Amino acid sequence: MLMVRVLAAESMGVRSMATVVETRDARIMIDPGASLAPRRYGLPPHEAEYRRLEEKLEIIRGEMRDSDIIVITHYHYDHYLPSPDDSELYRGKLLLVKDPRHNINRSQAVRAWKLFKLNGVADKASQIIIADSRILEFGGTRLIFSHPVPHGEPGTKLGFVIMVLIEDSEGRFAYTSDVQGPIDDDAYSLLAAWKPSMILLGGPPTYFAGYKVSRESVEKGLRNMSRVSRIPSLRSLIVDHHFLRDLDYRRYMEEYLVGGAPALTAAEYMGRPVEQLEARRRELWGRA
């Protein structure tokens, strides 16, 4: 038994990759957070986005209460719940987290300190384990964590994330976090070496090409996304996150994901229509 449910994502109307993985041994919550872009096209979030955010946050909170293990791959607000009001949700949980002191930029280090020390999560959690490069076993379930890999292109100021492979006797699920393609070849090589049967992939930020991320890096992310889809062991690919902030994502999927494992957005995987609220913000504000 290895069941994967994506709770929130850009294809569902918010910034998130919140995912629950259930095995016979544990219920594992990965990156329990969601947020909105403060500005897009020069516009603030629309009321529809705020409603969706609250809806998704309530779902995430409910799943956190029922989970045994919480994984935090890095400290951006769409990947964990930072509010002191939510700190009780971490009580009694085993936290497997990105190292808050090493291979981390200042912004994320400060956020981690606020979460663990200022909000008291270090005292509320049953245990906090630095997960970087670790292999942990819970009965017949194994969690394999990567070393820190770039949040996108090598040398990015956004710092590092950790990827995780969850495996049991029935499957091998890889969660990439914000690797953006991956742009970094080392992250791709590690994914391929893991031989996953299923991947939730943070796709490349095509909407930022030539702006905050070079066109060359985005193109590399697209090529590596295509390579990921062709990993021989792969049976199912979910592509979302930064990739679904682009209204034109389908064109890229048709160009780069043909001939590999079947690829879906998180919404489609969960049997729901794609609702790119952030990417449709001009339309929502009546300025399309």
C-alpha positions as CSV (number, residue, x, y, z in Angstrom):
1,M,0.0,0.0,0.0
2,L,1.5,3.3,-1.1
3,M,-1.1,6.0,-1.6
4,V,-0.3,9.5,-2.8
5,R,-2.7,12.4,-2.5
6,V,-1.8,16.0,-3.6
7,L,-3.7,18.4,-1.4
8,A,-2.9,21.7,-3.0
9,A,-0.9,23.0,-6.0
10,E,-0.9,25.8,-8.6
11,S,-3.2,23.7,-10.8
12,M,-5.7,23.8,-7.9
13,G,-5.5,27.5,-7.4
14,V,-2.7,28.2,-4.8
15,R,1.1,28.0,-4.5
16,S,1.8,24.7,-2.9
17,M,3.0,21.1,-3.3
18,A,1.3,19.8,-0.1
19,T,1.1,16.0,-0.4
20,V,0.1,13.1,1.8
21,V,1.7,9.7,1.4
22,E,0.2,6.7,3.2
23,T,1.9,3.4,3.6
24,R,1.1,0.5,5.9
25,D,3.4,1.9,8.5
26,A,2.8,5.7,8.5
27,R,0.9,8.7,7.2
28,I,3.5,11.2,5.9
29,M,2.7,14.8,5.3
30,I,5.1,16.5,2.9
31,D,5.5,20.3,2.8
32,P,2.2,21.3,4.6
33,G,1.9,24.9,3.3
34,A,0.1,27.1,0.8
35,S,0.4,30.7,-0.2
36,L,-0.5,33.3,-2.9
37,A,1.7,35.5,-5.1
38,P,1.6,39.0,-3.5
39,R,1.7,40.5,-7.0
40,R,1.2,39.1,-10.4
41,Y,0.8,41.2,-13.5
42,G,1.0,44.1,-11.1
43,L,-2.2,42.9,-9.4
44,P,-2.8,41.7,-5.9
45,P,-4.6,38.3,-5.2
46,H,-8.2,38.2,-6.2
47,E,-11.0,37.3,-3.8
48,A,-11.3,34.0,-5.5
49,E,-7.7,33.2,-4.7
50,Y,-8.1,34.1,-1.0
51,R,-11.2,31.8,-0.8
52,R,-9.3,29.0,-2.4
53,L,-6.3,29.6,-0.1
54,E,-8.4,29.3,3.0
55,E,-10.1,26.2,1.7
56,K,-6.7,24.5,1.0
57,L,-5.2,25.6,4.3
58,E,-8.1,24.0,6.2
59,I,-7.6,20.8,4.3
60,I,-3.8,20.9,5.0
61,R,-4.5,21.5,8.7
62,G,-6.8,18.6,8.9
63,E,-4.3,16.3,7.3
64,M,-1.5,17.5,9.6
65,R,-3.6,16.5,12.6
66,D,-4.0,13.0,11.2
67,S,-0.3,12.5,10.1
68,D,2.4,10.8,12.0
69,I,5.4,12.3,10.2
70,I,5.8,15.8,8.7
71,V,8.5,16.5,6.1
72,I,9.7,20.1,5.4
73,T,11.9,20.3,2.3
74,H,12.7,24.0,2.7
75,Y,11.4,27.2,4.4
76,H,9.4,29.1,1.8
77,Y,5.9,29.9,3.0
78,D,4.2,27.7,0.4
79,H,5.9,24.7,1.9
80,Y,5.1,24.9,5.6
81,L,2.7,26.7,8.0
82,P,4.7,29.6,9.6
83,S,2.0,31.2,11.8
84,P,2.2,30.9,15.6
85,D,-1.5,30.2,15.4
86,D,-0.7,26.9,13.6
87,S,2.2,25.8,15.8
88,E,0.0,23.4,17.8
89,L,-0.5,21.3,14.6
90,Y,3.2,20.2,15.0
91,R,2.7,18.9,18.5
92,G,3.6,15.3,19.0
93,K,4.7,14.9,15.4
94,L,8.0,13.5,14.1
95,L,9.5,16.3,11.9
96,L,12.0,15.4,9.2
97,V,13.3,18.8,8.0
98,K,15.8,20.5,5.8
99,D,18.9,21.5,7.9
100,P,18.0,25.0,9.1
101,R,21.7,26.0,9.6
102,H,23.7,24.6,6.7
103,N,23.3,25.0,3.0
104,I,20.6,27.6,3.5
105,N,20.3,31.3,2.7
106,R,19.7,33.9,5.4
107,S,16.0,34.4,4.7
108,Q,15.2,30.7,5.1
109,A,17.5,30.4,8.2
110,V,15.6,33.2,9.9
111,R,12.2,31.6,9.0
112,A,13.4,28.3,10.4
113,W,14.5,29.9,13.6
114,K,11.1,31.6,14.0
115,L,9.3,28.3,13.4
116,F,11.3,26.1,15.7
117,K,12.3,28.6,18.4
118,L,10.0,31.6,18.4
119,N,6.8,29.5,17.7
120,G,8.0,26.8,20.0
121,V,7.7,24.0,17.5
122,A,11.0,22.5,18.7
123,D,9.4,21.8,22.1
124,K,6.0,20.8,20.6
125,A,7.2,18.2,18.1
126,S,7.9,14.7,19.4
127,Q,11.3,14.8,17.7
128,I,13.0,16.9,15.0
129,I,15.5,15.1,12.7
130,I,17.7,16.9,10.2
131,A,16.9,14.9,7.1
132,D,19.6,16.0,4.6
133,S,21.2,12.9,3.1
134,R,19.5,10.6,5.6
135,I,17.9,7.2,5.2
136,L,15.2,6.4,7.7
137,E,13.0,3.3,8.1
138,F,9.6,2.9,9.7
139,G,8.6,-0.7,9.6
140,G,8.5,-1.6,5.9
141,T,8.6,2.0,4.8
142,R,11.9,3.7,3.9
143,L,12.4,7.4,3.4
144,I,15.6,8.4,1.5
145,F,16.5,12.1,1.5
146,S,18.8,13.8,-1.0
147,H,21.6,16.1,-0.1
148,P,20.7,19.7,-0.6
149,V,20.1,20.5,-4.2
150,P,19.5,24.0,-5.7
151,H,16.1,25.7,-5.6
152,G,16.3,25.9,-9.4
153,E,19.5,26.9,-11.2
154,P,22.9,26.3,-9.5
155,G,24.0,29.3,-7.6
156,T,20.5,30.7,-7.1
157,K,20.0,33.1,-4.3
158,L,16.9,31.1,-3.3
159,G,19.1,28.5,-1.7
160,F,18.6,24.7,-1.4
161,V,15.9,22.1,-1.0
162,I,15.9,18.4,-0.2
163,M,14.1,15.8,-2.3
164,V,12.7,12.7,-0.8
165,L,11.9,9.1,-2.0
166,I,9.3,7.1,-0.1
167,E,9.3,3.4,-0.8
168,D,7.6,0.3,0.4
169,S,7.0,-3.1,-1.2
170,E,4.4,-1.7,-3.6
171,G,6.1,1.4,-5.0
172,R,8.7,4.2,-5.0
173,F,7.4,7.7,-4.9
174,A,9.8,10.7,-5.4
175,Y,8.9,14.2,-4.3
176,T,11.3,16.8,-5.8
177,S,10.3,20.0,-4.1
178,D,11.3,23.2,-6.0
179,V,14.0,21.8,-8.3
180,Q,12.3,23.6,-11.3
181,G,12.7,20.9,-13.9
182,P,15.2,20.1,-12.4
183,I,17.5,22.7,-13.8
184,D,20.4,21.2,-11.9
185,D,21.9,18.1,-13.6
186,D,22.9,16.6,-10.3
187,A,19.3,16.7,-9.1
188,Y,18.2,14.9,-12.3
189,S,21.0,12.2,-11.9
190,L,19.9,11.5,-8.3
191,L,16.2,11.2,-9.3
192,A,17.2,8.7,-12.1
193,A,19.4,6.7,-9.7
194,W,16.4,6.4,-7.2
195,K,14.4,4.5,-9.9
196,P,11.1,5.8,-8.8
197,S,7.8,4.4,-10.1
198,M,6.0,7.8,-9.5
199,I,7.3,11.4,-9.2
200,L,5.7,14.6,-8.1
201,L,7.9,17.1,-10.0
202,G,8.3,20.8,-9.5
203,G,8.5,21.9,-13.1
204,P,10.5,24.7,-14.7
205,P,9.4,28.4,-14.2
206,T,8.7,29.1,-17.9
207,Y,6.7,32.2,-16.9
208,F,9.9,33.7,-15.5
209,A,12.1,32.9,-18.6
210,G,14.4,35.9,-19.3
211,Y,13.1,37.8,-16.3
212,K,14.1,36.2,-12.9
213,V,15.5,33.0,-14.5
214,S,17.6,33.0,-17.6
215,R,16.1,31.5,-20.8
216,E,19.0,29.1,-20.9
217,S,18.2,27.8,-17.4
218,V,14.5,27.4,-18.2
219,E,15.3,25.6,-21.4
220,K,17.6,23.3,-19.4
221,G,14.8,22.7,-16.9
222,L,12.5,21.7,-19.8
223,R,15.1,19.3,-21.2
224,N,15.6,17.7,-17.9
225,M,11.9,17.4,-17.3
226,S,11.7,15.5,-20.5
227,R,14.6,13.3,-19.3
228,V,12.8,12.7,-16.0
229,S,9.7,11.5,-17.9
230,R,11.8,8.9,-19.6
231,I,13.3,7.3,-16.5
232,P,12.8,3.6,-17.3
233,S,11.2,2.7,-13.9
234,L,8.7,5.6,-14.1
235,R,5.0,4.7,-14.5
236,S,3.4,8.0,-13.4
237,L,4.5,11.7,-13.5
238,I,2.8,14.6,-11.9
239,V,4.1,18.0,-13.0
240,D,3.1,21.2,-11.2
241,H,4.2,24.1,-9.0
242,H,6.2,26.8,-10.8
243,F,5.3,25.2,-14.2
244,L,1.6,25.8,-13.7
245,R,2.0,29.5,-13.1
246,D,2.2,29.7,-16.9
247,L,-1.1,29.7,-18.9
248,D,0.9,28.1,-21.8
249,Y,2.0,25.1,-19.8
250,R,0.1,22.6,-22.0
251,R,2.2,23.6,-25.0
252,Y,5.3,22.7,-23.2
253,M,3.9,19.4,-22.0
254,E,3.0,18.5,-25.5
255,E,6.5,19.4,-26.7
256,Y,8.6,17.9,-23.9
257,L,6.6,15.2,-22.3
258,V,5.6,13.1,-25.4
259,G,6.9,9.6,-25.4
260,G,7.7,9.3,-21.7
261,A,5.6,8.2,-18.7
262,P,2.0,9.5,-18.6
263,A,2.1,13.0,-17.3
264,L,-0.6,14.9,-15.5
265,T,-1.0,18.1,-13.4
266,A,-1.7,17.6,-9.7
267,A,-5.4,18.6,-10.3
268,E,-5.8,16.1,-13.1
269,Y,-4.1,13.4,-11.0
270,M,-6.6,14.0,-8.3
271,G,-9.5,13.9,-10.8
272,R,-10.2,17.7,-10.7
273,P,-10.2,20.4,-13.4
274,V,-7.2,22.6,-13.7
275,E,-7.8,26.0,-12.1
276,Q,-4.8,28.3,-12.5
277,L,-6.1,31.2,-10.5
278,E,-2.7,33.0,-10.2
279,A,-2.0,32.7,-13.9
280,R,-5.6,33.9,-14.6
281,R,-5.3,36.9,-12.3
282,R,-5.8,39.5,-15.1
283,E,-9.0,37.7,-16.1
284,L,-10.2,37.5,-12.5
285,W,-9.8,41.2,-12.1
286,G,-11.4,41.9,-15.5
287,R,-8.2,43.1,-17.1
288,A,-7.5,40.4,-19.6
